[in-house]
Amino acid sequence: MDMRISPLTSQALTGVGANALKRPGASPGIGDGFKAALQAVSASQNEASRLQTQVQLGNPNVSLEETMLAMQKSQIGFQATLHVRNRMVQAYTDVMNMNV
């Protein structure tokens, strides 16, 4: 499972704003990138939870190593998402506190 977030191109950043994300037929923006990243993290967490349940039920087809690896991947993805969120909140706060 690939947990990397693809870099945003300058084309994806054009028209960033409330109206840009709601325009029908508009090119994918930064909001779509974040949504896709959050969905990938959520899917990773769901997979880790499923594997945990299978190990607890004693399924011989699911190894403990595979489960632990999936849990670590989902934890790293969640921590990265949390850091991005914190940075965005800090950036928003900094912009709102700027003198105009």
N, CA, C and O atoms as a GROMACS GRO file, in nm:
protein
  400
    1MET      N    1   0.085  -0.116   0.000
    1MET     CA    2   0.000   0.000   0.000
    1MET      C    3   0.089   0.123   0.000
    1MET      O    4   0.175   0.136   0.088
    2ASP      N    5   0.071   0.213  -0.097
    2ASP     CA    6   0.154   0.331  -0.110
    2ASP      C    7   0.093   0.445  -0.029
    2ASP      O    8  -0.020   0.486  -0.055
    3MET      N    9   0.167   0.496   0.069
    3MET     CA   10   0.117   0.601   0.157
    3MET      C   11   0.171   0.738   0.121
    3MET      O   12   0.148   0.834   0.195
    4ARG      N   13   0.243   0.750   0.010
    4ARG     CA   14   0.302   0.879  -0.026
    4ARG      C   15   0.195   0.973  -0.079
    4ARG      O   16   0.101   0.931  -0.147
    5ILE      N   17   0.211   1.099  -0.047
    5ILE     CA   18   0.122   1.203  -0.098
    5ILE      C   19   0.191   1.264  -0.218
    5ILE      O   20   0.304   1.311  -0.207
    6SER      N   21   0.125   1.264  -0.332
    6SER     CA   22   0.188   1.314  -0.453
    6SER      C   23   0.201   1.467  -0.444
    6SER      O   24   0.115   1.534  -0.388
    7PRO      N   25   0.311   1.521  -0.501
    7PRO     CA   26   0.330   1.666  -0.495
    7PRO      C   27   0.225   1.736  -0.582
    7PRO      O   28   0.181   1.684  -0.684
    8LEU      N   29   0.189   1.855  -0.539
    8LEU     CA   30   0.091   1.934  -0.612
    8LEU      C   31   0.162   2.012  -0.722
    8LEU      O   32   0.269   2.068  -0.700
    9THR      N   33   0.103   2.016  -0.838
    9THR     CA   34   0.159   2.093  -0.948
    9THR      C   35   0.106   2.235  -0.941
    9THR      O   36   0.009   2.263  -0.870
   10SER      N   37   0.168   2.323  -1.015
   10SER     CA   38   0.120   2.462  -1.015
   10SER      C   39  -0.020   2.470  -1.076
   10SER      O   40  -0.098   2.558  -1.041
   11GLN      N   41  -0.053   2.378  -1.166
   11GLN     CA   42  -0.186   2.376  -1.224
   11GLN      C   43  -0.290   2.340  -1.119
   11GLN      O   44  -0.402   2.392  -1.123
   12ALA      N   45  -0.256   2.252  -1.026
   12ALA     CA   46  -0.350   2.212  -0.921
   12ALA      C   47  -0.372   2.325  -0.822
   12ALA      O   48  -0.476   2.329  -0.755
   13LEU      N   49  -0.275   2.418  -0.811
   13LEU     CA   50  -0.288   2.526  -0.715
   13LEU      C   51  -0.359   2.648  -0.771
   13LEU      O   52  -0.389   2.741  -0.695
   14THR      N   53  -0.387   2.653  -0.900
   14THR     CA   54  -0.452   2.769  -0.957
   14THR      C   55  -0.595   2.780  -0.909
   14THR      O   56  -0.668   2.681  -0.903
   15GLY      N   57  -0.634   2.900  -0.874
   15GLY     CA   58  -0.770   2.924  -0.832
   15GLY      C   59  -0.804   2.868  -0.697
   15GLY      O   60  -0.919   2.830  -0.673
   16VAL      N   61  -0.707   2.862  -0.608
   16VAL     CA   62  -0.735   2.810  -0.474
   16VAL      C   63  -0.823   2.910  -0.401
   16VAL      O   64  -0.790   3.029  -0.393
   17GLY      N   65  -0.933   2.863  -0.349
   17GLY     CA   66  -1.028   2.947  -0.276
   17GLY      C   67  -1.160   2.875  -0.265
   17GLY      O   68  -1.176   2.766  -0.319
   18ALA      N   69  -1.254   2.937  -0.195
   18ALA     CA   70  -1.382   2.872  -0.171
   18ALA      C   71  -1.457   2.846  -0.301
   18ALA      O   72  -1.516   2.739  -0.318
   19ASN      N   73  -1.454   2.942  -0.393
   19ASN     CA   74  -1.527   2.924  -0.518
   19ASN      C   75  -1.456   2.827  -0.613
   19ASN      O   76  -1.521   2.758  -0.691
   20ALA      N   77  -1.325   2.823  -0.606
   20ALA     CA   78  -1.249   2.736  -0.697
   20ALA      C   79  -1.277   2.590  -0.669
   20ALA      O   80  -1.278   2.508  -0.761
   21LEU      N   81  -1.298   2.554  -0.544
   21LEU     CA   82  -1.321   2.414  -0.511
   21LEU      C   83  -1.462   2.368  -0.543
   21LEU      O   84  -1.487   2.248  -0.546
   22LYS      N   85  -1.554   2.461  -0.568
   22LYS     CA   86  -1.693   2.426  -0.592
   22LYS      C   87  -1.732   2.437  -0.739
   22LYS      O   88  -1.844   2.400  -0.775
   23ARG      N   89  -1.644   2.487  -0.823
   23ARG     CA   90  -1.677   2.505  -0.964
   23ARG      C   91  -1.693   2.372  -1.034
   23ARG      O   92  -1.604   2.287  -1.024
   24PRO      N   93  -1.804   2.351  -1.103
   24PRO     CA   94  -1.817   2.226  -1.179
   24PRO      C   95  -1.721   2.227  -1.297
   24PRO      O   96  -1.709   2.327  -1.367
   25GLY      N   97  -1.654   2.116  -1.320
   25GLY     CA   98  -1.563   2.105  -1.432
   25GLY      C   99  -1.427   2.167  -1.406
   25GLY      O  100  -1.344   2.171  -1.497
   26ALA      N  101  -1.402   2.216  -1.286
   26ALA     CA  102  -1.274   2.278  -1.256
   26ALA      C  103  -1.168   2.170  -1.238
   26ALA      O  104  -1.198   2.057  -1.202
   27SER      N  105  -1.043   2.209  -1.265
   27SER     CA  106  -0.934   2.112  -1.246
   27SER      C  107  -0.919   2.082  -1.098
   27SER      O  108  -0.954   2.165  -1.014
   28PRO      N  109  -0.867   1.964  -1.065
   28PRO     CA  110  -0.853   1.928  -0.924
   28PRO      C  111  -0.765   2.029  -0.851
   28PRO      O  112  -0.661   2.070  -0.902
   29GLY      N  113  -0.807   2.068  -0.732
   29GLY     CA  114  -0.733   2.166  -0.655
   29GLY      C  115  -0.672   2.106  -0.532
   29GLY      O  116  -0.664   1.984  -0.516
   30ILE      N  117  -0.628   2.193  -0.446
   30ILE     CA  118  -0.560   2.150  -0.324
   30ILE      C  119  -0.658   2.076  -0.232
   30ILE      O  120  -0.618   1.983  -0.162
   31GLY      N  121  -0.783   2.115  -0.233
   31GLY     CA  122  -0.884   2.048  -0.150
   31GLY      C  123  -0.903   1.903  -0.191
   31GLY      O  124  -0.920   1.815  -0.106
   32ASP      N  125  -0.899   1.877  -0.322
   32ASP     CA  126  -0.912   1.740  -0.371
   32ASP      C  127  -0.792   1.655  -0.330
   32ASP      O  128  -0.806   1.537  -0.300
   33GLY      N  129  -0.673   1.718  -0.330
   33GLY     CA  130  -0.553   1.646  -0.286
   33GLY      C  131  -0.561   1.607  -0.140
   33GLY      O  132  -0.524   1.495  -0.103
   34PHE      N  133  -0.608   1.698  -0.057
   34PHE     CA  134  -0.623   1.668   0.085
   34PHE      C  135  -0.729   1.562   0.109
   34PHE      O  136  -0.714   1.474   0.194
   35LYS      N  137  -0.837   1.570   0.032
   35LYS     CA  138  -0.944   1.471   0.047
   35LYS      C  139  -0.893   1.332   0.011
   35LYS      O  140  -0.923   1.235   0.080
   36ALA      N  141  -0.817   1.323  -0.096
   36ALA     CA  142  -0.762   1.194  -0.138
   36ALA      C  143  -0.664   1.139  -0.034
   36ALA      O  144  -0.662   1.020  -0.006
   37ALA      N  145  -0.582   1.229   0.023
   37ALA     CA  146  -0.487   1.186   0.125
   37ALA      C  147  -0.559   1.136   0.250
   37ALA      O  148  -0.519   1.035   0.308
   38LEU      N  149  -0.664   1.205   0.290
   38LEU     CA  150  -0.741   1.162   0.407
   38LEU      C  151  -0.810   1.029   0.382
   38LEU      O  152  -0.818   0.946   0.472
   39GLN      N  153  -0.859   1.008   0.262
   39GLN     CA  154  -0.923   0.881   0.229
   39GLN      C  155  -0.821   0.767   0.231
   39GLN      O  156  -0.853   0.655   0.272
   40ALA      N  157  -0.698   0.795   0.186
   40ALA     CA  158  -0.594   0.692   0.188
   40ALA      C  159  -0.557   0.656   0.332
   40ALA      O  160  -0.537   0.538   0.363
   41VAL      N  161  -0.547   0.755   0.418
   41VAL     CA  162  -0.515   0.729   0.559
   41VAL      C  163  -0.628   0.650   0.624
   41VAL      O  164  -0.604   0.556   0.700
   42SER      N  165  -0.751   0.687   0.594
   42SER     CA  166  -0.866   0.617   0.650
   42SER      C  167  -0.869   0.471   0.603
   42SER      O  168  -0.896   0.381   0.682
   43ALA      N  169  -0.841   0.449   0.476
   43ALA     CA  170  -0.838   0.312   0.423
   43ALA      C  171  -0.728   0.231   0.489
   43ALA      O  172  -0.746   0.112   0.517
   44SER      N  173  -0.616   0.294   0.514
   44SER     CA  174  -0.505   0.225   0.581
   44SER      C  175  -0.543   0.187   0.723
   44SER      O  176  -0.511   0.076   0.768
   45GLN      N  177  -0.610   0.275   0.794
   45GLN     CA  178  -0.654   0.245   0.930
   45GLN      C  179  -0.758   0.134   0.930
   45GLN      O  180  -0.757   0.048   1.018
   46ASN      N  181  -0.849   0.136   0.834
   46ASN     CA  182  -0.950   0.030   0.825
   46ASN      C  183  -0.887  -0.105   0.797
   46ASN      O  184  -0.929  -0.207   0.853
   47GLU      N  185  -0.787  -0.107   0.710
   47GLU     CA  186  -0.718  -0.232   0.677
   47GLU      C  187  -0.644  -0.285   0.799
   47GLU      O  188  -0.647  -0.405   0.826
   48ALA      N  189  -0.577  -0.198   0.874
   48ALA     CA  190  -0.506  -0.240   0.994
   48ALA      C  191  -0.603  -0.295   1.098
   48ALA      O  192  -0.573  -0.394   1.165
   49SER      N  193  -0.718  -0.232   1.110
   49SER     CA  194  -0.819  -0.279   1.205
   49SER      C  195  -0.873  -0.416   1.163
   49SER      O  196  -0.896  -0.503   1.247
   50ARG      N  197  -0.894  -0.434   1.033
   50ARG     CA  198  -0.943  -0.562   0.982
   50ARG      C  199  -0.842  -0.673   1.009
   50ARG      O  200  -0.879  -0.783   1.051
   51LEU      N  201  -0.715  -0.643   0.985
   51LEU     CA  202  -0.611  -0.742   1.009
   51LEU      C  203  -0.599  -0.776   1.158
   51LEU      O  204  -0.578  -0.891   1.195
   52GLN      N  205  -0.613  -0.674   1.243
   52GLN     CA  206  -0.610  -0.698   1.388
   52GLN      C  207  -0.720  -0.795   1.429
   52GLN      O  208  -0.697  -0.888   1.506
   53THR      N  209  -0.839  -0.771   1.378
   53THR     CA  210  -0.952  -0.857   1.410
   53THR      C  211  -0.927  -1.000   1.364
   53THR      O  212  -0.957  -1.095   1.436
   54GLN      N  213  -0.871  -1.014   1.245
   54GLN     CA  214  -0.843  -1.149   1.193
   54GLN      C  215  -0.738  -1.222   1.277
   54GLN      O  216  -0.748  -1.343   1.298
   55VAL      N  217  -0.637  -1.149   1.323
   55VAL     CA  218  -0.535  -1.211   1.409
   55VAL      C  219  -0.597  -1.252   1.541
   55VAL      O  220  -0.567  -1.360   1.593
   56GLN      N  221  -0.682  -1.168   1.596
   56GLN     CA  222  -0.746  -1.199   1.724
   56GLN      C  223  -0.839  -1.320   1.713
   56GLN      O  224  -0.855  -1.395   1.809
   57LEU      N  225  -0.899  -1.337   1.595
   57LEU     CA  226  -0.987  -1.452   1.573
   57LEU      C  227  -0.908  -1.579   1.542
   57LEU      O  228  -0.966  -1.688   1.535
   58GLY      N  229  -0.777  -1.566   1.524
   58GLY     CA  230  -0.694  -1.683   1.499
   58GLY      C  231  -0.691  -1.728   1.354
   58GLY      O  232  -0.667  -1.845   1.328
   59ASN      N  233  -0.714  -1.638   1.260
   59ASN     CA  234  -0.710  -1.671   1.118
   59ASN      C  235  -0.566  -1.708   1.079
   59ASN      O  236  -0.477  -1.624   1.092
   60PRO      N  237  -0.543  -1.831   1.032
   60PRO     CA  238  -0.406  -1.872   0.999
   60PRO      C  239  -0.352  -1.805   0.872
   60PRO      O  240  -0.232  -1.810   0.847
   61ASN      N  241  -0.437  -1.743   0.792
   61ASN     CA  242  -0.394  -1.678   0.668
   61ASN      C  243  -0.340  -1.538   0.691
   61ASN      O  244  -0.283  -1.478   0.599
   62VAL      N  245  -0.356  -1.483   0.813
   62VAL     CA  246  -0.310  -1.349   0.843
   62VAL      C  247  -0.196  -1.359   0.944
   62VAL      O  248  -0.214  -1.412   1.054
   63SER      N  249  -0.080  -1.308   0.907
   63SER     CA  250   0.035  -1.318   0.996
   63SER      C  251   0.041  -1.199   1.091
   63SER      O  252  -0.010  -1.091   1.060
   64LEU      N  253   0.102  -1.220   1.203
   64LEU     CA  254   0.119  -1.114   1.301
   64LEU      C  255   0.211  -1.004   1.246
   64LEU      O  256   0.190  -0.886   1.273
   65GLU      N  257   0.312  -1.044   1.168
   65GLU     CA  258   0.405  -0.946   1.110
   65GLU      C  259   0.332  -0.853   1.013
   65GLU      O  260   0.354  -0.732   1.013
   66GLU      N  261   0.246  -0.912   0.930
   66GLU     CA  262   0.168  -0.833   0.834
   66GLU      C  263   0.078  -0.734   0.907
   66GLU      O  264   0.063  -0.619   0.865
   67THR      N  265   0.018  -0.779   1.015
   67THR     CA  266  -0.071  -0.694   1.094
   67THR      C  267   0.006  -0.580   1.159
   67THR      O  268  -0.039  -0.466   1.157
   68MET      N  269   0.120  -0.611   1.218
   68MET     CA  270   0.199  -0.508   1.283
   68MET      C  271   0.249  -0.404   1.183
   68MET      O  272   0.253  -0.285   1.212
   69LEU      N  273   0.288  -0.450   1.064
   69LEU     CA  274   0.332  -0.359   0.960
   69LEU      C  275   0.218  -0.266   0.916
   69LEU      O  276   0.240  -0.146   0.898
   70ALA      N  277   0.101  -0.321   0.898
   70ALA     CA  278  -0.015  -0.240   0.859
   70ALA      C  279  -0.050  -0.138   0.968
   70ALA      O  280  -0.086  -0.024   0.938
   71MET      N  281  -0.038  -0.179   1.095
   71MET     CA  282  -0.066  -0.087   1.205
   71MET      C  283   0.035   0.027   1.207
   71MET      O  284  -0.003   0.142   1.231
   72GLN      N  285   0.163  -0.002   1.184
   72GLN     CA  286   0.265   0.102   1.182
   72GLN      C  287   0.245   0.197   1.065
   72GLN      O  288   0.261   0.318   1.081
   73LYS      N  289   0.211   0.144   0.948
   73LYS     CA  290   0.185   0.229   0.832
   73LYS      C  291   0.068   0.323   0.858
   73LYS      O  292   0.075   0.441   0.823
   74SER      N  293  -0.037   0.272   0.918
   74SER     CA  294  -0.153   0.357   0.944
   74SER      C  295  -0.121   0.461   1.050
   74SER      O  296  -0.170   0.574   1.043
   75GLN      N  297  -0.039   0.425   1.148
   75GLN     CA  298  -0.001   0.521   1.251
   75GLN      C  299   0.085   0.632   1.193
   75GLN      O  300   0.065   0.749   1.226
   76ILE      N  301   0.180   0.598   1.107
   76ILE     CA  302   0.264   0.699   1.044
   76ILE      C  303   0.182   0.790   0.954
   76ILE      O  304   0.202   0.912   0.954
   77GLY      N  305   0.090   0.734   0.879
   77GLY     CA  306   0.002   0.814   0.795
   77GLY      C  307  -0.084   0.909   0.876
   77GLY      O  308  -0.102   1.025   0.838
   78PHE      N  309  -0.137   0.861   0.988
   78PHE     CA  310  -0.219   0.946   1.074
   78PHE      C  311  -0.136   1.059   1.134
   78PHE      O  312  -0.181   1.173   1.140
   79GLN      N  313  -0.015   1.028   1.180
   79GLN     CA  314   0.071   1.131   1.238
   79GLN      C  315   0.108   1.236   1.134
   79GLN      O  316   0.111   1.355   1.165
   80ALA      N  317   0.137   1.193   1.012
   80ALA     CA  318   0.169   1.288   0.906
   80ALA      C  319   0.050   1.378   0.876
   80ALA      O  320   0.065   1.499   0.858
   81THR      N  321  -0.068   1.320   0.872
   81THR     CA  322  -0.190   1.398   0.849
   81THR      C  323  -0.212   1.498   0.961
   81THR      O  324  -0.250   1.613   0.936
   82LEU      N  325  -0.188   1.457   1.083
   82LEU     CA  326  -0.203   1.546   1.197
   82LEU      C  327  -0.105   1.663   1.190
   82LEU      O  328  -0.142   1.776   1.220
   83HIS      N  329   0.019   1.635   1.150
   83HIS     CA  330   0.117   1.742   1.137
   83HIS      C  331   0.078   1.840   1.027
   83HIS      O  332   0.093   1.961   1.044
   84VAL      N  333   0.028   1.789   0.916
   84VAL     CA  334  -0.016   1.878   0.807
   84VAL      C  335  -0.131   1.966   0.855
   84VAL      O  336  -0.133   2.086   0.827
   85ARG      N  337  -0.226   1.906   0.927
   85ARG     CA  338  -0.338   1.984   0.979
   85ARG      C  339  -0.290   2.094   1.074
   85ARG      O  340  -0.336   2.208   1.065
   86ASN      N  341  -0.198   2.059   1.163
   86ASN     CA  342  -0.147   2.158   1.257
   86ASN      C  343  -0.074   2.271   1.186
   86ASN      O  344  -0.086   2.387   1.225
   87ARG      N  345   0.002   2.237   1.084
   87ARG     CA  346   0.073   2.341   1.007
   87ARG      C  347  -0.026   2.431   0.934
   87ARG      O  348  -0.005   2.552   0.926
   88MET      N  349  -0.132   2.373   0.881
   88MET     CA  350  -0.231   2.454   0.809
   88MET      C  351  -0.305   2.547   0.905
   88MET      O  352  -0.332   2.662   0.871
   89VAL      N  353  -0.338   2.498   1.023
   89VAL     CA  354  -0.405   2.582   1.123
   89VAL      C  355  -0.313   2.695   1.164
   89VAL      O  356  -0.357   2.808   1.180
   90GLN      N  357  -0.184   2.666   1.183
   90GLN     CA  358  -0.088   2.770   1.221
   90GLN      C  359  -0.073   2.873   1.110
   90GLN      O  360  -0.066   2.992   1.136
   91ALA      N  361  -0.069   2.826   0.984
   91ALA     CA  362  -0.058   2.919   0.872
   91ALA      C  363  -0.182   3.008   0.863
   91ALA      O  364  -0.171   3.128   0.839
   92TYR      N  365  -0.299   2.950   0.883
   92TYR     CA  366  -0.423   3.027   0.882
   92TYR      C  367  -0.421   3.132   0.993
   92TYR      O  368  -0.457   3.247   0.970
   93THR      N  369  -0.378   3.092   1.111
   93THR     CA  370  -0.371   3.185   1.224
   93THR      C  371  -0.273   3.298   1.195
   93THR      O  372  -0.300   3.414   1.225
   94ASP      N  373  -0.157   3.264   1.135
   94ASP     CA  374  -0.059   3.367   1.101
   94ASP      C  375  -0.114   3.466   0.999
   94ASP      O  376  -0.092   3.586   1.011
   95VAL      N  377  -0.184   3.415   0.899
   95VAL     CA  378  -0.242   3.504   0.796
   95VAL      C  379  -0.350   3.592   0.857
   95VAL      O  380  -0.357   3.711   0.825
   96MET      N  381  -0.433   3.537   0.944
   96MET     CA  382  -0.539   3.617   1.005
   96MET      C  383  -0.485   3.723   1.100
   96MET      O  384  -0.552   3.824   1.123
   97ASN      N  385  -0.367   3.702   1.156
   97ASN     CA  386  -0.308   3.798   1.249
   97ASN      C  387  -0.223   3.903   1.180
   97ASN      O  388  -0.168   3.991   1.247
   98MET      N  389  -0.211   3.895   1.048
   98MET     CA  390  -0.130   3.993   0.975
   98MET      C  391  -0.200   4.129   0.974
   98MET      O  392  -0.323   4.138   0.966
   99ASN      N  393  -0.118   4.234   0.982
   99ASN     CA  394  -0.173   4.369   0.970
   99ASN      C  395  -0.193   4.401   0.823
   99ASN      O  396  -0.107   4.372   0.740
  100VAL      N  397  -0.305   4.461   0.791
  100VAL     CA  398  -0.336   4.494   0.652
  100VAL      C  399  -0.313   4.639   0.627
  100VAL      O  400  -0.333   4.686   0.515
   0.00000   0.00000   0.00000
